[in-house]
Amino acid sequence: MRRGTQCHASELATQPLQFARIHPSSGVLLSWIRFNPRSPSASLPIHPGIQGEVQLESEVSDELKVGLNYDHEQASGGNPIKSVFARLSQKMAGGDVDADLEMNMGDNQLAGDVTYNRNGNQVVAHVNSGNSNVVERVELSRDGFKGTFHTGSQNVDLQAQVDLDSDTNMLVKMSQADNAASVEINHNLDADTDVQVNLNPSADNMGANVEVTRRLDADNTVKPRFDMNSKKLTCAWVRKLDAGRTATVNVDPDNSFDLEVESNNKADWSGKISAPWGNPGDADIKVSRQFSF
């Protein structure tokens, strides 16, 4: 959208518009819509350059939710339904089982996650009927430890998190497939200042980048970030607004800047403006809100 920060309703009708998902206690959910003017669809009554996607979800019972994803652009090809899905929660063997599965109507493949929780242990199986192993990978988590086994490659990923002291936390990740490791250290300097250091021992300068979070007052926080390899400095400014809203400005002097307004109220509007640095007229604008009925 080649405009400034103000726009009319007729202009918004030609821009990307996305609604995030929500989970109502009952009834049917209109949970996700996205309009994209880049792919013309003359049969859509709102605007000849809009394509629309809708996700509908219905709560059948406390344990089962079902729904479908609809794509208006696919309607001209015969079947506008992209996929159907189900979310099931059950008690089993002294623990909780949650299944989140989706079937793609294009290739009839079923994919998703099956999670089992018991006594602080969590096991997640990522399944895909199109994979020769069906179960693509299995994750085991407990406290600060997480291990992932990839059934196809037989490789293992490990992740461990530990508190070094009351102010310092360290997260270590290792990947057998990539033969790589990374370290993240978070340290609380004082009541208003936090520092995060990320390291990749196999990269130049250990792939180090440093981010400082500094709370200026009750409403304003700045987050400068420096990358040792690229020698690039980026910065974010977060400001608390009225009615539970938050505004965040991200500035990357070499690439772009964006302004995002969010709300802790799911029924409130939010929006994001992103533009190339030095060319604000080429901004992309997204507006969002959640609806249930």
Buried (B, 14 or more C-beta within 10 A) or exposed (E): BEBEEEBEEEEBBBBBBBBEEBEBEEEEBBBBBBBBBEEEBEEBEEBEBBBBBBBBBBBEEEEBBBBBBBBBBBBEEEEBEBBBBBBBBEEEEEBBBBBBBBBBBEEEBBBBBBBBBEEEEBBBBBBBBEBEEEBBBBBEBEEBEBBBBBBEEEBBBBBBBEEEEEEEBBBBBBBBEEEBBBBBBBBBEEEEEBBBBBBBEEEEEBBBBBBBBBBEEEEEBBBBBBBBEEEBEBBBBBBEEEEEBBEBBBBBEEEBBBBBBBBEEBEBEBBBBBBBEEEBEEBBBBBBBBEBE
